[in-house]
């Protein structure tokens, strides 16, 4: 009993410690709490994204970047890559590879490691497997009767984030940042066919898997997904939102970040929180708050999902979900380039076979706003038994598309909001 009381006392003491107002970094007063959430395949030549990370960490020759490579199968190799990039190309003052991974979890309590973490002005989480990051960097250590103490390494990272240190990540390093259920893997068709699962089944490697306890809790209110359009992940995100929204950390909104693209969030956790898209492609937002699932059908059937797709320079205000399109774009209504919208027989096919073209889902969706004669279209899954159909329509309140015209349909920088989506199966 004495030990239990001591643990409970420690738990309360640490909770109180976390509430103490930490001295704010200079950049906090301009940007508040910030995240740079990249979607993976982040090109080392993407000056815009890397320079933004360094800027939000205090700027060239000032930024001190803590690198987290716990998600990688080879943490040392990842450390060398990012260290060279941030130090020599993007002019950070210093880089510290945090020596914590699944094989070195004791360093969470190492005083020297924790002291080095305290010196950083930003953190970058690399790719790999998001579950390895969660296993490597726990927020708390739990004991009997739910008594727990905060773990020093993550306590300091979280405290510095609250004080203005930027949190950045790519791929896995983005997917692990939310407090909502954390997606771990899966394919869109399998997600629609079988649903979401808490644990892996080696006989079904394409199942939609999620961590019920969520991620690192840097962002609230959204499920995060990455490599998004390129791998056709729209179906799995919508299914995960729908299947888990009733859970204690389930949410109605999901964010899917494309490759070589980032969502930059400033003033996170406040009513002024805003996200801006930078980089090459776009960011997908799915809202299932008013959706309806028909449980009388044999296979998954959902309607009234609202989706939005934002590209370079667009902003979304995260509290009220207001969208502001970039001034470089013009409204498409009345200026459409085509008579008819497109369809596809591989709606979640991504664009791996044609990387210079829009993904299949994006191609159909944006064509609806670029059509003079049609307000809706559809795409079927390549897989069958069953074959799912995704129906999309702009014939709803607030639906509109914006575009920055380039040389062709596939190079146009196109955004839209309030596209109605229904997913059902074709007999």
C-alpha positions in Angstrom: 0.0 0.0 0.0 2.8 2.4 0.8 4.4 1.8 -2.6 1.0 2.4 -4.3 0.6 5.7 -2.4 4.0 6.7 -3.4 3.3 6.0 -7.1 0.0 7.9 -6.9 1.8 10.8 -5.3 4.4 10.8 -8.1 1.7 10.7 -10.7 0.0 13.7 -9.2 3.3 15.5 -8.8 4.2 14.9 -12.5 0.7 16.0 -13.6 1.2 19.3 -11.7 4.7 19.7 -13.2 3.2 19.4 -16.7 0.8 22.3 -15.9 3.6 24.7 -15.0 4.0 27.4 -17.6 7.3 26.8 -19.3 9.4 29.8 -20.6 8.3 30.4 -24.2 10.7 30.3 -27.1 10.9 33.5 -29.1 9.1 32.0 -32.1 6.1 31.1 -29.9 4.9 34.7 -29.7 4.7 34.8 -33.6 3.5 31.3 -34.4 2.2 29.7 -31.2 2.4 25.9 -31.2 3.3 24.7 -34.7 3.5 21.5 -36.6 4.8 20.7 -40.1 3.1 17.4 -41.2 4.6 16.0 -44.4 3.0 13.1 -46.3 6.2 11.1 -47.0 8.6 10.7 -49.9 9.9 14.2 -48.9 12.4 15.2 -51.6 15.6 16.4 -50.1 15.4 19.3 -52.7 12.0 20.4 -51.3 13.4 23.7 -50.1 10.0 25.1 -49.2 9.2 22.4 -46.6 12.6 22.0 -45.1 13.1 25.8 -44.9 9.8 26.1 -43.2 10.8 23.6 -40.6 14.0 25.4 -39.9 12.3 28.8 -39.9 9.7 27.7 -37.4 12.4 26.3 -35.2 14.0 29.7 -35.0 15.7 30.2 -38.4 19.0 29.5 -40.0 22.0 29.3 -37.7 19.7 29.3 -34.7 17.4 26.2 -35.1 18.4 23.2 -33.0 16.7 20.2 -34.4 16.1 17.0 -32.4 15.8 14.0 -34.8 13.6 11.1 -33.9 14.4 8.0 -36.0 12.7 5.5 -33.7 10.3 4.5 -36.5 13.1 3.4 -38.8 14.4 -0.1 -39.2 17.8 1.4 -39.3 17.8 4.4 -36.9 21.5 5.2 -37.3 21.3 5.4 -41.1 18.2 7.7 -40.9 20.0 9.8 -38.3 23.0 10.4 -40.7 20.7 11.3 -43.6 18.7 13.9 -41.7 21.6 15.3 -39.8 23.5 16.0 -43.1 20.4 17.5 -44.6 19.5 19.9 -41.8 23.0 20.9 -41.0 24.7 21.4 -44.3 21.9 22.1 -46.7 19.3 23.9 -44.6 21.6 25.6 -42.1 20.3 24.5 -38.8 22.7 25.5 -36.0 22.8 22.0 -34.6 21.2 18.5 -34.9 20.8 16.0 -32.1 19.8 12.4 -33.0 17.8 11.3 -30.0 19.1 7.9 -29.1 15.8 6.3 -28.2 14.2 3.4 -30.2 12.7 0.1 -29.4 16.1 -1.3 -28.5 17.1 1.6 -26.3 14.0 2.6 -24.3 16.0 3.0 -21.1 17.3 6.3 -22.6 13.9 7.8 -21.9 15.2 8.1 -18.3 18.8 9.0 -19.2 19.6 12.4 -17.7 22.1 13.2 -20.4 19.6 12.4 -23.1 16.9 14.4 -21.4 19.2 17.4 -20.9 20.0 17.4 -24.6 16.3 17.2 -25.5 15.8 20.3 -23.4 18.2 22.3 -25.6 16.2 21.7 -28.9 14.0 24.3 -30.6 12.4 21.8 -32.9 11.9 18.1 -33.5 11.7 16.1 -36.7 10.2 12.6 -36.7 11.3 10.4 -39.6 9.6 7.6 -41.4 9.2 3.8 -40.9 6.6 2.3 -38.6 4.5 4.6 -36.4 4.0 1.9 -33.8 7.7 1.7 -33.2 7.6 5.4 -32.4 4.8 4.9 -29.9 6.5 1.9 -28.3 9.8 3.8 -28.1 8.6 7.1 -26.7 5.7 6.4 -24.2 4.0 9.4 -22.6 3.5 7.6 -19.4 4.7 4.6 -17.5 1.7 2.7 -16.0 1.5 0.8 -12.7 -1.2 -1.0 -10.7 -4.6 0.6 -10.4 -3.8 3.0 -13.3 -1.2 4.9 -11.3 1.3 6.4 -13.7 4.2 8.8 -14.0 5.2 10.8 -17.1 8.3 9.6 -18.9 11.0 12.3 -18.9 11.9 12.2 -22.7 8.4 12.7 -24.0 7.5 15.1 -21.1 10.3 17.4 -22.3 9.4 17.1 -26.0 5.7 17.9 -25.2 6.7 20.7 -22.9 9.0 22.3 -25.5 6.2 21.9 -28.1 3.9 23.8 -25.7 6.6 26.5 -25.4 7.1 26.9 -29.2 9.4 24.2 -30.5 8.1 23.0 -33.8 7.0 19.4 -34.2 7.7 18.2 -37.8 7.4 14.8 -39.4 7.2 12.9 -42.6 5.2 9.7 -43.3 5.2 7.7 -40.1 6.5 10.9 -38.3 3.2 12.6 -39.3 0.8 9.7 -38.8 1.8 9.3 -35.1 1.2 12.9 -34.0 -2.6 12.9 -33.3 -4.4 12.1 -30.1 -7.1 10.3 -32.1 -6.9 6.7 -33.0 -3.7 6.1 -35.0 -3.8 4.4 -38.4 -1.2 1.7 -38.7 -1.8 0.1 -42.1 -4.2 -1.3 -44.7 -5.6 -0.9 -48.2 -8.8 0.9 -49.1 -10.7 -2.0 -50.7 -9.8 -4.3 -47.8 -10.9 -1.6 -45.3 -14.3 -1.2 -47.1 -14.7 -5.0 -47.3 -13.7 -6.1 -43.8 -13.7 -3.0 -41.6 -11.1 -1.8 -39.1 -9.2 -4.0 -36.6 -7.1 -3.3 -33.5 -4.6 -6.1 -34.2 -2.8 -7.5 -37.1 -3.6 -10.8 -38.9 -0.6 -12.2 -40.8 -3.0 -14.0 -43.1 -4.5 -10.7 -44.1 -1.7 -8.2 -44.5 -3.9 -5.6 -46.2 -6.3 -5.3 -43.3 -7.0 -1.8 -41.9 -5.2 -1.7 -38.6 -5.3 1.0 -36.0 -4.0 1.8 -32.5 -6.9 2.3 -30.2 -4.9 4.5 -27.8 -3.8 7.0 -30.4 -0.5 8.7 -31.1 1.7 11.3 -29.4 -1.2 13.8 -28.8 0.4 16.8 -30.5 -2.7 17.4 -32.6 -6.3 16.9 -31.5 -9.5 16.3 -33.4 -8.2 14.5 -36.5 -6.9 11.1 -37.7 -3.8 11.6 -39.7 -2.8 9.6 -42.8 0.1 9.9 -45.3 1.3 8.9 -48.8 -2.4 9.7 -49.4 -3.5 10.3 -53.0 -0.5 8.4 -54.4 -1.6 5.2 -52.7 -5.4 5.7 -52.9 -6.1 5.8 -49.2 -9.4 7.7 -49.3 -11.4 4.6 -48.7 -9.4 3.4 -45.7 -9.6 6.9 -44.0 -13.3 7.2 -44.4 -13.9 3.6 -43.1 -11.6 4.2 -40.1 -13.4 7.4 -39.2 -16.8 5.7 -39.5 -15.8 2.6 -37.5 -14.1 4.5 -34.6 -16.0 7.8 -34.3 -17.9 6.3 -31.3 -14.7 5.6 -29.3 -13.5 7.9 -26.5 -10.8 9.2 -28.9 -12.7 8.8 -32.1 -13.2 11.8 -34.3 -15.3 13.0 -37.2 -12.5 14.4 -39.3 -9.5 12.9 -41.0 -6.5 14.5 -42.8 -4.6 12.7 -45.6 -1.4 14.4 -46.6 0.1 13.7 -50.1 3.7 12.9 -50.8 6.2 15.7 -51.0 3.6 17.9 -49.5 3.0 19.3 -46.0 0.3 20.8 -43.8 1.7 23.6 -41.7 -0.3 24.2 -38.6 0.2 27.4 -36.6 -1.4 28.3 -33.2 -2.3 24.7 -32.7 -4.8 24.1 -29.9 -6.3 27.6 -30.0 -9.3 29.1 -31.7 -6.9 30.7 -34.2 -5.4 27.4 -35.3 -4.9 27.3 -39.0 -3.3 24.9 -41.5 -1.7 25.9 -44.7 -0.7 23.6 -47.6 2.8 23.8 -49.0 4.7 21.5 -51.3 4.0 19.7 -54.5 0.5 18.1 -54.2 -2.4 18.4 -51.8 -4.1 17.5 -48.5 -7.4 15.7 -48.3 -10.0 16.3 -45.5 -12.8 13.9 -44.8 -15.8 14.8 -42.6 -18.2 12.0 -41.5 -20.0 14.1 -38.9 -23.3 13.9 -40.8 -22.7 10.7 -42.6 -25.0 7.7 -42.5 -24.1 4.0 -42.6 -26.8 1.6 -43.9 -26.3 -1.5 -41.7 -29.1 -3.4 -43.5 -26.8 -4.0 -46.5 -24.5 -6.9 -46.9 -21.4 -4.8 -47.4 -20.3 -1.4 -46.2 -22.6 1.4 -47.4 -22.0 5.0 -46.3 -23.4 8.3 -47.7 -23.2 12.0 -46.9 -19.5 12.1 -46.4 -18.1 15.5 -47.2 -14.6 15.8 -48.5 -12.3 18.7 -49.3 -9.0 18.8 -51.2 -6.6 21.7 -50.7 -3.4 22.5 -52.6 -0.5 25.0 -52.4 -1.3 28.2 -50.5 -4.8 27.2 -49.4 -5.7 27.4 -45.7 -8.1 25.8 -43.4 -9.1 27.2 -40.0 -9.1 24.1 -37.8 -11.7 25.1 -35.2 -14.6 26.0 -37.5 -13.3 24.3 -40.6 -13.5 27.4 -42.7 -11.5 27.1 -46.0 -9.7 30.0 -47.7 -8.3 29.3 -51.2 -5.0 30.8 -52.3 -5.2 34.1 -54.2 -3.3 32.4 -57.1 -6.4 30.4 -57.8 -9.7 31.4 -59.5 -13.1 29.9 -59.2 -13.9 27.2 -61.7 -17.7 27.8 -62.0 -18.3 29.5 -65.3 -14.8 28.8 -66.5 -14.9 25.0 -66.8 -12.6 23.4 -69.5 -14.6 20.3 -70.3 -18.1 19.2 -71.0 -18.1 15.9 -69.1 -16.7 14.6 -65.9 -14.4 11.6 -65.8 -15.0 8.1 -64.4 -12.5 5.3 -63.4 -12.5 1.6 -62.9 -9.7 1.9 -60.3 -10.9 4.6 -57.9 -8.3 3.8 -55.2 -5.5 3.1 -57.7 -3.4 6.1 -56.8 -1.0 7.3 -59.4 1.9 4.9 -59.0 1.7 3.8 -62.6 1.5 7.4 -63.8 3.3 9.5 -61.2 3.1 12.7 -63.3 -0.7 12.5 -63.4 -3.3 13.1 -60.7 -4.4 10.1 -58.7 -7.6 8.3 -59.8 -9.7 9.7 -57.0 -8.4 13.2 -57.4 -8.7 13.0 -61.2 -12.4 12.1 -61.0 -13.2 14.5 -58.2 -11.5 17.6 -59.8 -13.1 16.8 -63.1 -16.5 17.2 -61.6 -15.7 20.9 -60.9 -14.2 21.3 -64.3 -17.3 19.9 -66.1 -19.8 22.2 -67.8 -22.6 19.7 -68.2 -22.3 17.3 -65.2 -22.4 17.8 -61.5 -21.6 14.2 -60.4 -19.6 11.2 -61.4 -18.3 7.9 -60.0 -15.4 5.5 -59.8 -15.4 1.8 -59.1 -12.8 -0.3 -57.3 -10.5 -2.5 -59.4 -11.1 -5.3 -56.9 -14.4 -7.1 -56.9 -16.4 -9.5 -54.7 -17.7 -7.0 -54.0 -16.8 -4.1 -56.3 -17.4 -0.9 -54.5 -18.6 2.3 -56.2 -17.7 5.8 -55.0 -20.2 8.4 -56.2 -19.3 12.1 -55.9 -21.4 15.2 -56.4 -21.0 18.9 -56.3 -24.7 19.5 -56.3 -24.7 20.4 -52.6 -24.5 23.7 -50.7 -21.1 25.2 -50.5 -19.5 23.0 -53.1 -17.0 24.8 -55.3 -13.7 24.3 -57.0 -10.7 26.6 -57.5 -7.8 26.3 -59.9 -4.5 27.7 -60.9 -4.3 26.9 -64.6 -1.1 25.4 -65.9 -0.4 23.5 -69.1 -2.9 20.6 -68.8 -5.6 19.0 -66.7 -2.9 17.0 -64.8 -0.7 20.0 -64.1 -3.5 22.4 -63.1 -3.3 23.0 -59.4 -6.9 22.3 -58.4 -8.7 22.5 -55.0 -12.3 21.9 -54.0 -14.5 21.9 -50.9 -17.8 20.3 -49.9 -17.8 17.4 -52.4 -20.5 14.9 -51.4 -19.3 11.3 -51.4 -21.3 8.0 -51.2 -19.7 4.6 -51.0 -21.7 1.4 -51.7 -21.2 -1.8 -53.5 -22.1 -2.9 -57.0 -23.9 -6.3 -57.2 
